[in-house]
Amino acid sequence: MSEAVKKELPEKWAWATFGDVADLLRGVSYKKVDTSSEPTPGKVPILRANNIGYGLNFDSLVYVPEKQVKEVQYIKKGDIIIAMSSGSKHLVGKAAQANDDFEGAYGAFCANLRVTADIEPKYVAYFYSSQDNLKRISGSSKGSNINNLRREHILSAPIPLAPPEQQKRIVAKIEELFSHIDAGIEALKKAKQLLKQYRQSVLKAAVTGELTKEWREANKDKLEPASQLLEHILKERRQKWEEQQLEQFKAKGKMQKDDKWKEKYIEPGVYEDIGYEIPGSWVMARAEQVCEFITKGTTPKKDKLSAGKGDVPFIKVYNLTFDTSLNFDVDPTFTDSETHKGFLARSKVYPGDVLMNIVGPPLGKVSIVSDLYSEWNINQAIAVYRTITGLSNKLLAYFLLSKLVVEWMLRKTKTTAGQVNLTLEISRNAPIPLMPEEEQREIVRLIEEKLNTSDKLYEELDLQLIKTEKNKQSILAYAFVGELYRENY
């Protein structure tokens, strides 16, 4: 037995293994083609590893033919559902207990630790979720890209057994203490939700002009009309198009005899939809009017992408955030220079470009490309907005993050099988208010000032939530060495 088994236990306690007190039942194997994402007659809901967290999460279930599910795979009250495979070492082995019978089953990458002996199931579940046990079990997993657990990894793991009556008292004490902690967790989560709402209220005030109402009034005689700024932007937009055309002619060795080619320029249409109210001194523009161009990325074949290192960074939706930053620390992907310059040439992006996901849910992730690399590339689920001098890229990013703009785009799209897709037409038609550059700078300053304060509070709440989880683990650590309330033994 392991070193853990050698620890001294209270009188009348004994060491056993999970295999002594429970059976481990494997989940349902099924083919993706047989599944559906919505309840369907003749099909059974299946829990997967992503449904295991703090308790079982019954969102995003898949449904498989009932004939593929055996009786033993249906979930009963007290069952402990375990993730047997994960790309992350610290997530493999995670588990949650079913509080009630569930007319569904669990998938092949999960297993069910079902208590068979005269043991309190909650006692087993609480010990299983203790940090020492999870660390021991997840550490025994094997695999290169995917970490996998075998039956023996779990069934041979040790568990300290208290006498039956003490098991019940231990469970009752854990739940009493956890209930106080959970109340605190709920309060912290509500506070985080309020901060999220505050963030959106700041962005709404920015988009509608309320944020700079007093500033605008104090400076109204010093500002260039927004309509005049839009004229400058449209003029520069055309000029940039002409410059690009001349570069293409030069690259192909084609000399133009006259200026008729300029007639091919398509002037972006004005904004005519019903958006939202803005100050009378602003103008509502289509995103296409105030950007050099708006397009989406491309995804090459898998063999043209590599994980962790390569020539050119390749951005995916999971690298985008809800705060304008770009998080390339999450599973960084790269492509080679040849593919970047060839097949992916149209989806090159550069520092300062604004990126938005056009496939969800959720929609509304927006990031500004950083200067960590001089050139990047993006996949087909991301749109790029390249602003023109006169429109702050930070301002555009914040406006695209606002609920007003996101909901406007959602109203224009359709949801298919739970997936939301924005077209480039919708992305280009997005209502973006334009105001004098001085006011743009003031809006950005005020947004960042308010959101920075909010973000610090949010981080503090996250730290408090981490502390509460550590408090739970401390309680479990004391519980299973007989010291949670020794005077009662």
N, C-alpha and C positions, 0 to 999 in steps of 0.2 A: 504494500500500500504506500501511498505518497506520504510526504512529510506532514501534510495537513492532518492525516489520520492519527499521527503520533501526539497531537495536542491533547492535553489533559481535559477531560470532560467532567461535568458535575456528577455526583453520585446518581446511579440508576440510569444514566445516559449511556449510549453505546454508538460506536461507529458502524455504519452500513454503507451500501452503495445505492445509487438510484435504481440499479437493476434488482436490488433486493425488495424494493417497495413499489416499483412501477414497471410498466411495459412501454416500449417505444414503438409507436405505429407510424409507418411511412405514409406519405400523402398520395394524392391521385396523380397519375401520369396522364397527360392529354396532349393532343395536337392543337396548335393554335388555330388551325382551320376549323376545328370543331367548336370553338368558343364563340361567345357573344358578349358584348359589354352591357347589355340590358337584360332584365328578367325575361325569360323565354319559356313557354310551356315545355315541359319535358326536360328542362335543364336545371342544374343545381349550382348555387353560388359557391365559389371557391375562394378561400383566403390564401393570400400569397405572403411572401416574406415582407413586402412593403406594407402589409396590414398589421404588422407587429410593432408595437411601440410601448408607450405607457398605457397598457391595456390593448385590447384588440380594436382595430379601426375597421369599420365595415363600409368604408367608402371605396370606390373604384374596384368593385368585385368583378370577377369574370365568371361566366356561366358555362358549364360543360354538360354534356348529355348524362342524364341520371344513370343510365346503364353502366357508365364507367366508374361510378362511385360505389364502393363496398360499404356495408353497414358499419364496419369498424372505423371508417373514415369520417363518419358524421361526428360533429363536435358536441360533446356533452358538458354540462356544468362541471367545473373543476379541472377540465383538460388544460394542459399546459402546451401551447403551440410554440414550436421552436423553429427558428430560421436555421436550416442546415447548410446553406450556401450563401456566400456574399463576396463581393469584390473587395470588401473592407474587413480586415482582420478583427477590428473591435465590434463589428456588427454581426458577424457570424456567431450563432449561438444565442442571440437575443431571444427573449421569450415573453409571452403574456398569457395570463390565465383567463379562461372563459367563465364569466360570472353566471351565465345561464346556458341552457341548451340552445343550439343554433342549428336550424334546418339547412345546414350547408356542410361543406367539407374543407379540406386544406390541400394545397398543391404539393407536387412532388419535391419541391425544394424546401418543404417544411416537414416537421415530424410532430407527433403528439405524445407527450409524456403523460400517460394515464395511470394514476395511482391505483394499485391493485390490492395492496396490503391494508391492514387496519391502521391507516395513517391519515391524519388530517390533511386533505389535498392542499389547503392554503399554506400549511406549514411547509410542505414540499416546495410550493411555488415561491414562497418568500425566500427560502434558503437558496433556491435556484437563482433568483434575481440578485442575490448578494454579490458584492463586487469580487470577493475572493473566488467564488465559484465560477462566475462568468469569465473572469480572467483565466482561470484554469482550463475551462472548457474551450473558449475561443482560441487559446494558445495551443491547443492540441490539434487544431484544424490544419489541413494540408492542401497544397495547390499553388500554382504559379500565378495565374491571373485571377482565378476564383478560389476562395478558401472554402473547403468542404469538410464537414464533420461526418464521422461514421458512427454507427450505433454504439460501438464499444467506448467511444470517446465520452459519451454521456452516461451510459449504463454502468461503466466502471468507476465513475467519479464518486468520491465519498460524500456522505451526508451524515451529520450528527443527529441521532434520534433521541429526543426526550420522551419520557413516559407519556402515554396518551392524554392524561388530564393536563399535564404541563404543556403539551402541544397546543391544546385549546386555549390555555391562559396566555401563552406566548403570542398566538395569533391575535387574540383579543387585545393584548397590550400594544402590539405593533399597529393594529388598525386604529386604536385610540390615539396613539401618537401621530400616526400618518394623517389622521383626519384633521388635526390641528395644522400640520404642515401643508396639507392640501388646500385648506382654507386660505393660507398665506399665498400659496402658488396661484390660486384663482384670483386673488386680489392683485398680484403682480401681473398676471396675464391681462386683466382688465385695464390696468394702468398702461401696459404696452399697446393695447388696442386703442386707448384714448390718444396716445402719442401718434399712432398711425393716422387717426382721424384728424389730429392737429396738423400733421404734415400735409394732408390733402386740403385742409382749410387754408393753409398758407399758399399752396399752389393755386387754389381757386381764386384767392384774393389777388394773386399776381396776374393770372390770366384775365381777370375781369377788370383790372385797374384799381381795385379797392386798396391794394397794398401801397400804392404810390399816390393816392388821392390828394393828400395834403401836400406832398412834394410837388405834384403836378400843378396844383393851384398856385404855389409859391413861385414856380418857375415858368408859368404859362407864357410870359412875354419874351422869354429867352430861347424858346425851343423852335426848331425847324418843324414845319408841319409833317405829319407822318405820311401824308399823300405825296409830298415832295421826295421823301426818303424812298418810298416805293418806286417812284420814277427813276431815281438813281440806281436802285438795285436792278430794275428791269433792263436798264440801259447796259449795266455792267454784265448782266446775264447774257445778253445778246452778244456783247463784245467777246466774252469768254468762249461762246459757241463758235464765233468766227475765227478766233485764234486757234481753236482745236481743229476746225476744218482746214485751215491753212497748213497746220502741222501734218495733217493726214495727206493733203495734196503733195506736200514736200516729200514725205516719206515714200509716196508712190511715184514720185517724179513727174507729177502732172501739174503743168502751169495753167492757170486760168486766164483766159483772154479778156474777160470782163467780170462784172460783179453780179451777173445773173444768179450765181450759186447762192448768194445771200438771201434770195427770195425763198429758199427752202427752209429758212428758219421758222419755226412754229412758235408764235407768241403764246405763252400760257394764258389760259382764260382767267377772267376775274372771278372772285368768289361770289356766288349767287345763292348758296344754300342758306338755311336757317341754322345758325350756330348758337351763339350765346351773346349776351349783352356786353358791350365794351364802351369805354368812354368815347364821346363824340370827337375828341381830338385824335383818336387812333383810327386805323383802317384795318379791316379784316382782309387777310390775304389767303390764298391757297398756298399750301406748303411749297408747291411746285414753283410758284412765282418768286419766292424768296430764297430758293436754293439753286445752285448751279445745276444739279441733277439729283434725282431720286431713283434708285434702282435696287434690285435685290441681288443676293449672292448666288453662288453655284456650288454644288457639291461634286467633287470628282469621285472616281472609283476608290474603294477602300485601300487598294495597294498604293495610292498616291498620298495617303495620309499616314502619319506616324505619331505615336504617343510620346510625350516627354521631351523630344528634341527634333530638330530639323532646320531647314533653311528659313522658312517663312511661317510665322504664327497664323494658325487657322482658327478663327473665332466661331464658336457655336453658341446656341441660345443660352446654355447654362453658364456661359461666361458673362452674360449681361446681368445687370442688377436693377434695383428700383431706386437707386440714388445717384445715377449718372456715372458712377465709377465702373471700370472694366475689371472684372476679376479673372485674370488669366492664370491664377494659381489653381483653379479647379480643372483637373484633368486636361492640362494643356495639350493641344494637338498642333501638328505642323505639317506643311507640305513642302515639296522640293521647289527650287527656283525655276526649273523648266516648266513645271505645271503652273506655277504662279504667273509666269510671263506668257504662257500659252493658253491652255484650256481655261484657266481662272483669271485671265487678263481683265475681263469686264467686271470682276468683283473685287478688285484691289481697293483697299481703304488705307487712309493715311491718318497720322495724328491730327486730332481736332474734328474728324468726321463724327457725326452723330448716328448711332446705330439703334434700331428698334426691332424687336421681334414681331414677326407678322404671322406666326403660328403659335397657337395656345391651346388650352389655357395653361397659365394665365397670360393675358396680353398685358402690355404696359411696362415691359422691361426696356429701359433706355440707358445707353452708356455712351460716353465720349471716348473715342480711341486715344489711348495714351501714347506718349513718345518713347515707350520702352523699346519699340522697334520702329524703323523708318517706314516700313511697309508691312501691311497685314492683308489677310484675306478673310472672307466670310462665307457661310453656307447659305443655302437657298431659303432658310427660315428667317433670315435677317434682312431688313432694308437699311440702306445707307442714305443719309441726308447730308449733302455737302453745302454748307451755307456760303452766301456771298457777302463780301464786305458791306456792312450796314446792318447785318443781323447777327447778334451774338449767338455763337453755337451753344453756349451754356444756357442762354435764355430759351432757345429752341428745345434743348433737352428737357428743361424743367416743364415747358409747356406740353411736350409730348407725354410727360409723366403724369400730368394733371388728369384727374378723373373726368373733367369736362371734355377734354379732347379724346380720351380713351373711350368714353361712352358714346361720343359722336361717331367714332369709327365702328364700334360694336353694333350700332344701329344700322350700319350700312352693310354688314356682313352676314353670313349664314353659318350656322353650326352644323357640322356633319359628324355623326358618330362620336359626339363629345369633343370634337376638335374644331377650333375656331381659326379660320384663315382670313387674313387681310389681303386684298389684291393691291397691286401697285397703284391702281387708279384711286382706291380709297386712301392709300398712304399719301398720294400726291394731292388729293383734294382736302386733306385735313385742314381745318380752320386755324390759322396762326395769326393772332393779332400783331400788328406792327405799330411801334411807337418810336419817338425820337431816340437816337442812340444814347443820349445822356440819361434818358429815363430807363432804357434797357439796362444800363450799368447800375442804376439805382435799384431796379427790381432784383437783379442778380445779387447785389450786395445784401439787400434785406432778406431775400430767400435764404441765402447761405448763413446769415447771422442767426436767423430763427431756427433753421434746420440743424445747424451745428449744436445749438443748445439742446434741441430735442434729441439729437443723436446721442449726446453724452448721457442724457437721462435714460435713454433706451439701453445703452450699454450697461449702465448701472443696474437696471432691472434684470438684464441678462445675467449679470454677476450674482445678483441675489437669487435668481432661479437656480444657478449652478450650486450655490451654497445650500439651498433647500434640498437638492438632490443628494448632496454630500451628507446632510443631516439624516436623510433616510438611510443611507448606507451605514452611517454610524450606528443607528438604531438596530439595523440588521446584524451588524458585527457583534454588538453586545448580546443580541437575542440568542444567537446560536453558539454562544459559549456559556450560557446560563447566567448572564450578568445583567439582563434587562431590568429585572426587579427580584434579585436573589432572595430578598426577605420573604417572598411569597412561596418559596419552594419548601 
